[in-house]
Amino acid sequence: MSQHAPLPPRNQRPWWRDAVTYQIYIRSFADSNGDGKGDVEGIRTRLPYLKELGVDAIWITPWYPSPQIDHGYDVADYMNIEPDYGTLADAERLIKESHEQGIRLLVDIVPNHSSDRHVWFQAALKAAPGSRERSRYHFVDGKGQDGELPPNNWTAVFGGPAWERVVEADGKPGQWYLHLFAVEQPDFNWDSKDVRDHFIEVLKFWLDRGVDGFRIDVAHGMVKAAGLPDIVQADTDSEMLSANTRPFWDQDGVHEIYREWRRILDSYPGDRMAVAEAWVSPASRIARYLRHDELANSFNFDFLSSPWESESLKRMINRSMEALEEVGAPSSWVFNNHDVVRSVDRFDLGLIAGAANTTLERQGDPFRLNLKRGTLRARAGALLMLALPGGAYVYQGEELALPEARDIPEDRLSDPRWAMSDHTDRGRDGCRVPLPWKTDAAGAFGFSSNPALKPDQAWLPQGHNWGERAVEAQLDDPSSTLTMYRRALAIRHEESGLGDGPMTWINAGHHVLAFERPGHFACYVNFGDAIQLPPHSHILISSAPIHDSVLPTDTAVWLRLA
């Protein structure tokens, strides 16, 4: 398998075709002011760590003013900074110093919905049906004799109906508004010129401040089918990734929006870009977002829905690359993010993650987890991901092989899924627990500048053993996961054949994924019994110890072939 056309050398092509981008969940990365929540200044103080790790860019989850019902994905003001996280001046300083370290910076943009505290929505509640204020959202009359029934049968991703009825100025029940996520997250109506113009203003606001691009939240969801029709299939769920057609996902109208956004991005210097969070199936649909006049990247979520099994992973790799080949776009591989069970757990327990995780996935018996085996597989998966053509996204803590936090008390769960599912889905908090920076428990294992802050006093409680995988514990350990990531990223920068470009599969057996990249570079990942590596090959890095050129199970290796 190869690229459909030869690529220019890596130093002559857009940075995002090859970049390894580090996702920062701002609330859980580093707390500079001692309040138990991460912040902008916390990120700035850790730039040297990110530089030494070797990432090319960082993506920061929403840092805008927000009631934090969905931890920033309910935005009240798209052109300012959440006071808990700092100030606009702090953000501008972070952008500047990131660039001084050679690190690009992407910000999250949330165009599908706002917070119900947004001034537009508050104005809509006070306005009359049919008004301009209401036209910015989906306000619709209900069904039934007195409009007492929802306008259609859509359900929210977080659970329950996707509609909420409002009380009008006369005190009587009135129209319904659409919220595909939490009740506090009303969906914008992208048929409104006000909405389209506002987001152009938002893009320019942050581009003028030097950001290198945007991660687009729910990028496949902004446009709804005309008339807001019922879902006709028996399966009426609103899962973000579904093989079934949904009248609110992946509508053709989104592409018109992205063509306009691309023109704005291209009007700025420095290869500014946007990456789509588009949970689209099949993979051929993703390619439509990456045509030459639309977006630069779209997350490849196939890895999140694959078990630790060679044939399944190979099919997904082939499917993604074949889908993107016709539009000349690079793949962007993802094994972890803030919405899914961490790969250490997923690969051991055989879980299949999606945008909406089931109770079974989140409440799997922690005593079933073989942490050693899960870590082994997560490390091997990292080398696989970083050797594949295109770019990659690393979620904070992935480089520490952090497992899912499974012992968060119910009274501390904060994900809106927990309440909206009637306390049946524990939600995504388990992958969002604050990072451990130090082995000592003071300051929540170094997450906070306040040494008196205990691990259970951070905004989400850390486990008692969280320090065992802290940055401090791994920095000087040659066998640690952090050391492996740093070495792998250094090699990736040195190898001109890595990043975007061609690859060729190597037939190494049914339970082995093996492929070659330019420069006689090869990656082998073993899912079965131990195998002998090619003779006279030189080992560049491995995810676990290798003796006598024998590759053990659940292990990956990068080789220089003879």
ABEGO torsion letter per residue (X at the ends): XBBABBBBBAAABBAAAABBBBBBBAAAABBAAGAGBBBAAAAAAAAAAAAAAGBABBBBBBABBBAGAAGGABBABAABBBAAAEBAAAAAAAAAAAAAAGBBBBBBBBAABBBAABAAAAAAAABBBGBAAAAABBBBBBBEAAGABBABABBBAAEEBABBBBBBAAGBBBBBBBBABBAABBBBBAABAAAAAAAAAAAAAAAAAGBAEBBBBGAAAABBBBGGBBBABABABABABBABBBAABGBAAAAAAAAAAAAAAAABBGGBBBBBBBBBOBAAAAAAAABAABBABBBBAAAAABBBBAAAAAAAAAAAAAAAAAAGBBBBBBABBAABBBAAAAAAAGBBBBABBBAAAAABBAAABBAAAAAAAAAAAAAAAAABBEBBBBBBGAAAGBBBBAABBAAABABAAAAAAGGABAEAAAAABBBBABABABGGGGABABAABBAAABABBBBAAAAAABAAAAAABAABAAAAAAAAAAAAAABAABEBEBBBBBBAEAABBBBBBBGGBBBBBBABBBBBBBBGBBBABBABBBBGGBBBBGBBBBBBBX
